Amino acid sequence: NPQVIVGANTSYAYYVHEGTDPHTIRPKKSKLLRFVYNGRVIYVEKVSHPGQEEQPFLSKNLRKVIR
């Protein structure tokens, strides 16, 4: 029987594939998060992420290979 391996080599692939519920993002190694918004550098203690809709790219590609 032929074998097919479909995967991703990133730490966040599962969350993109399956989606996420709304959640809070907090810094792990410092007291503040830093990001650029509208050309300005912003520092905050936390961010409320609205969640991620699932993007099942692994399942879609597996179905293509199986056909």
Backbone torsions as a table, in degrees:
resi	resn	phi	psi	omega
1	ASN	NA	131.6	177.2
2	PRO	-69.2	149.8	177.3
3	GLN	-116.7	145.7	177.8
4	VAL	-129.6	133.3	176.0
5	ILE	-115.8	122.7	176.0
6	VAL	-118.8	127.2	-178.4
7	GLY	-162.7	-176.7	177.6
8	ALA	-141.4	147.8	-176.0
9	ASN	-110.0	36.3	176.1
10	THR	-119.8	152.7	-178.2
11	SER	-70.5	-20.6	-175.6
12	TYR	-103.5	2.1	-176.2
13	ALA	-57.8	-40.2	179.9
14	TYR	-58.1	-43.6	-176.3
15	TYR	-70.1	-33.4	174.8
16	VAL	-69.3	-45.1	-177.6
17	HIS	-64.7	-48.8	-174.2
18	GLU	-91.6	-17.4	-176.9
19	GLY	83.2	169.5	179.1
20	THR	-137.6	157.1	171.0
21	ASP	-81.7	165.5	173.0
22	PRO	-56.0	142.1	-177.6
23	HIS	-156.4	164.1	178.9
24	THR	-99.3	135.0	176.5
25	ILE	-106.3	126.8	178.5
26	ARG	-124.8	152.5	178.8
27	PRO	-67.8	147.8	179.0
28	LYS	-101.3	-33.9	-173.1
29	LYS	-113.2	-0.7	179.9
30	SER	-147.7	-177.3	-178.7
31	LYS	-88.2	-20.1	-175.9
32	LEU	-132.2	151.5	169.3
33	LEU	-90.0	144.7	178.1
34	ARG	-124.3	131.4	174.6
35	PHE	-154.4	166.4	179.9
36	VAL	-104.7	129.1	179.3
37	TYR	-134.1	122.9	-177.9
38	ASN	51.7	40.3	177.3
39	GLY	79.6	0.7	-179.9
40	ARG	-111.9	143.9	176.0
41	VAL	-82.9	127.9	-177.1
42	ILE	-119.1	139.9	173.9
43	TYR	-120.6	128.7	179.1
44	VAL	-140.3	158.0	178.1
45	GLU	-79.0	-29.2	-179.2
46	LYS	-159.5	162.6	177.1
47	VAL	-132.1	135.5	174.9
48	SER	-92.0	107.3	-179.3
49	HIS	-84.9	132.9	-176.4
50	PRO	-74.8	-6.0	-176.6
51	GLY	103.6	166.3	-175.4
52	GLN	-126.0	126.5	175.0
53	GLU	-70.7	142.7	-179.1
54	GLU	-63.0	144.5	176.0
55	GLN	-133.2	81.4	-169.9
56	PRO	-74.4	61.7	-177.8
57	PHE	-64.8	-31.8	179.5
58	LEU	-68.2	-47.2	179.9
59	SER	-62.7	-42.0	-179.7
60	LYS	-62.0	-43.6	-179.6
61	ASN	-69.8	-35.5	176.3
62	LEU	-62.4	-43.4	178.3
63	ARG	-61.0	-39.1	178.3
64	LYS	-62.3	-42.0	-178.8
65	VAL	-68.3	-39.0	-178.2
66	ILE	-66.1	-35.7	179.2
67	ARG	-63.5	NA	NA
